[in-house]
Amino acid sequence: MDRLKDKVAIVTGAANGIGRAIAERFASEGAWVLVVDIEEETGCQVVDGIESSGGRAAFARSDVSKREDVRHAVELAAAQTGRIDVLCNNAAYLMPDFHGALDSTDEEWRRCIDVALMGTHYFTQAVLPYMIAQKAGSIINVVSIQAMEGMMTSAAYTATKAALLGYTMSVCYDYGLDNVRINSLCPGPIQTRIAEGPDDPHYQWQCDQTTLGRVGYPEEVAWAALFLASDEASYVTGATLPVDGGWTASSARKWTQKE
Ligand SMILES: NC(=O)c1ccc[n+]([C@@H]2O[C@H](COP(=O)([O-])OP(=O)(O)OC[C@H]3O[C@@H](n4cnc5c(N)ncnc54)[C@H](O)[C@@H]3O)[C@@H](O)[C@H]2O)c1
C-alpha cells in the first residue's frame, strides 16, 4: 500500500483506460497524482474516485501536444512539494482505423507524432530539471508491442511508438548519472474503450497471439507501471518491458500453436 508513499506522480491520458488504472494504482500506493487529460469531465471523475478511496489527486486539463499546457501541468504538480518523482507518459492519438503507408494521411502522421512523441518529449523535458536536482526520478513511457514487432495497417502509429523506444534509450544515456530512470512499457492487447470486445473476430485472433490465451486488463499494466515507478526498480533503466500475455515471446507462441 505504501510503495509510492509521499511521491508526486504525473500520469498523462489518465481519464480512461490504461492511464486511469495507473493513476488509481499510484494513488492507492500513497502517491499524490496529477491526472492529465483533454477530457475534463472523466478526468475529474477519476480524481473524485481516488479521493473517495482516501487517495490524493488533482486534475489538469492539458493537451500533451501543447508545450504551454504541459508547462502549466508540471507547475501544478511541483507546487505540491517542490518535487516530481514519477512521470508516466501514456497519452497517445488513437483513432478507430489507422492506415497503411499508402493510405495514411499527413494529418494522421502529424497527430500520432504530436501527441505520443512530442507529448512525451515536452513532459520529459519539463520534469527533468526537478528529477536532476533531486538526483532521483522515474519516467515510464507507455509504448506498445507494435513498436517491437510491427503491425498491419498502422504505419504512423507503429512508427511513432518505435520512435518512443529510441527516445527512452537516449534519455536513459543522458541522465543515468543523475539517477533518473526511464523505461518503456509495452502493452499487448488490453481491454480498454479502443479494444474489440469478445463478439469481434479480431478479439479471438488477439487471444490466440498470446501464450496465456487471453487479452489483458488495464490493472495488469498498472502493476507493471507501479514496479517501474517504485524504488524496487532502482537498477532498472532503459528497459523495454512487454506486458502482453506472451505475445512477443514468438518462439513460445509457435511452440504453443504446434500443440
Ligand atoms: N489498449 C491497448 O490494447 C493498447 C495496446 C498497446 C498500447 N496501448 C497504449 O496505451 C496508452 C493508453 O491507451 P488506452 O487503450 O488506455 O486508450 P484510451 O483511449 O482509453 O485512453 C487514452 C487517453 O489519452 C487521452 N488523450 C488523448 N490525446 C490526448 C492529448 N493530446 N493530451 C492529453 N490526453 C490525451 C484520452 O482522452 C484518453 O483519456 C496509449 O499510449 C496506447 O497507445 C494501448
The ligand as an SDF file (V2000), in Angstrom:
LIG
                    3D

 44 48  0  0  0  0  0  0  0  0999 V2000
   -5.4180   -0.7300  -25.2850 N   0  0  0  0  0  0  0  0  0  0  0  0
   -4.4490   -1.3850  -25.8700 C   0  0  0  0  0  0  0  0  0  0  0  0
   -4.6490   -2.5320  -26.3260 O   0  0  0  0  0  0  0  0  0  0  0  0
   -3.0800   -0.7940  -26.0070 C   0  0  0  0  0  0  0  0  0  0  0  0
   -2.0530   -1.6150  -26.5290 C   0  0  0  0  0  0  0  0  0  0  0  0
   -0.7780   -1.0920  -26.6350 C   0  0  0  0  0  0  0  0  0  0  0  0
   -0.5130    0.2200  -26.2490 C   0  0  0  0  0  0  0  0  0  0  0  0
   -1.5290    0.9920  -25.7640 N   0  0  0  0  0  0  0  0  0  0  0  0
   -1.1820    2.3510  -25.3730 C   0  0  0  0  0  0  0  0  0  0  0  0
   -1.6980    2.6110  -24.0840 O   0  0  0  0  0  0  0  0  0  0  0  0
   -1.9750    4.0010  -23.9530 C   0  0  0  0  0  0  0  0  0  0  0  0
   -3.3900    4.2000  -23.4260 C   0  0  0  0  0  0  0  0  0  0  0  0
   -4.3130    3.6240  -24.3330 O   0  0  0  0  0  0  0  0  0  0  0  0
   -5.7880    3.1870  -23.8790 P   0  0  0  0  0  0  0  0  0  0  0  0
   -6.0800    1.9190  -24.5630 O   0  0  0  0  0  0  0  0  0  0  0  0
   -5.9200    3.2720  -22.4160 O   0  0  0  0  0  0  0  0  0  0  0  0
   -6.6530    4.3300  -24.5960 O   0  0  0  0  0  0  0  0  0  0  0  0
   -7.8360    5.2930  -24.0520 P   0  0  0  0  0  0  0  0  0  0  0  0
   -8.4260    5.9520  -25.2340 O   0  0  0  0  0  0  0  0  0  0  0  0
   -8.7290    4.5310  -23.1500 O   0  0  0  0  0  0  0  0  0  0  0  0
   -7.0400    6.3660  -23.1660 O   0  0  0  0  0  0  0  0  0  0  0  0
   -6.2140    7.3220  -23.7680 C   0  0  0  0  0  0  0  0  0  0  0  0
   -6.3760    8.6330  -23.0150 C   0  0  0  0  0  0  0  0  0  0  0  0
   -5.4790    9.5950  -23.5820 O   0  0  0  0  0  0  0  0  0  0  0  0
   -6.1700   10.8390  -23.6440 C   0  0  0  0  0  0  0  0  0  0  0  0
   -5.5630   11.7130  -24.6520 N   0  0  0  0  0  0  0  0  0  0  0  0
   -5.6110   11.5890  -25.9970 C   0  0  0  0  0  0  0  0  0  0  0  0
   -4.9910   12.6180  -26.5870 N   0  0  0  0  0  0  0  0  0  0  0  0
   -4.5160   13.4040  -25.5810 C   0  0  0  0  0  0  0  0  0  0  0  0
   -3.7940   14.6330  -25.5600 C   0  0  0  0  0  0  0  0  0  0  0  0
   -3.4300   15.2560  -26.6920 N   0  0  0  0  0  0  0  0  0  0  0  0
   -3.4820   15.1660  -24.3600 N   0  0  0  0  0  0  0  0  0  0  0  0
   -3.8590   14.5590  -23.2070 C   0  0  0  0  0  0  0  0  0  0  0  0
   -4.5470   13.4050  -23.1740 N   0  0  0  0  0  0  0  0  0  0  0  0
   -4.8840   12.8350  -24.3490 C   0  0  0  0  0  0  0  0  0  0  0  0
   -7.6040   10.4590  -23.9850 C   0  0  0  0  0  0  0  0  0  0  0  0
   -8.5170   11.4980  -23.7000 O   0  0  0  0  0  0  0  0  0  0  0  0
   -7.7760    9.2200  -23.1090 C   0  0  0  0  0  0  0  0  0  0  0  0
   -8.2630    9.5580  -21.8250 O   0  0  0  0  0  0  0  0  0  0  0  0
   -1.7150    4.6180  -25.3180 C   0  0  0  0  0  0  0  0  0  0  0  0
   -0.4120    5.1410  -25.3410 O   0  0  0  0  0  0  0  0  0  0  0  0
   -1.8060    3.4170  -26.2610 C   0  0  0  0  0  0  0  0  0  0  0  0
   -1.0480    3.6220  -27.4270 O   0  0  0  0  0  0  0  0  0  0  0  0
   -2.8010    0.5200  -25.6380 C   0  0  0  0  0  0  0  0  0  0  0  0
  1  2  1  0
  2  3  2  0
  2  4  1  0
  4  5  1  0
  4 44  2  0
  5  6  2  0
  6  7  1  0
  7  8  2  0
  8  9  1  0
  8 44  1  0
  9 10  1  0
  9 42  1  0
 10 11  1  0
 11 12  1  0
 11 40  1  0
 12 13  1  0
 13 14  1  0
 14 15  2  0
 14 16  1  0
 14 17  1  0
 17 18  1  0
 18 19  2  0
 18 20  1  0
 18 21  1  0
 21 22  1  0
 22 23  1  0
 23 24  1  0
 23 38  1  0
 24 25  1  0
 25 26  1  0
 25 36  1  0
 26 27  1  0
 26 35  1  0
 27 28  2  0
 28 29  1  0
 29 30  1  0
 29 35  2  0
 30 31  1  0
 30 32  2  0
 32 33  1  0
 33 34  2  0
 34 35  1  0
 36 37  1  0
 36 38  1  0
 38 39  1  0
 40 41  1  0
 40 42  1  0
 42 43  1  0
M  CHG  2   8   1  16  -1
M  END
$$$$
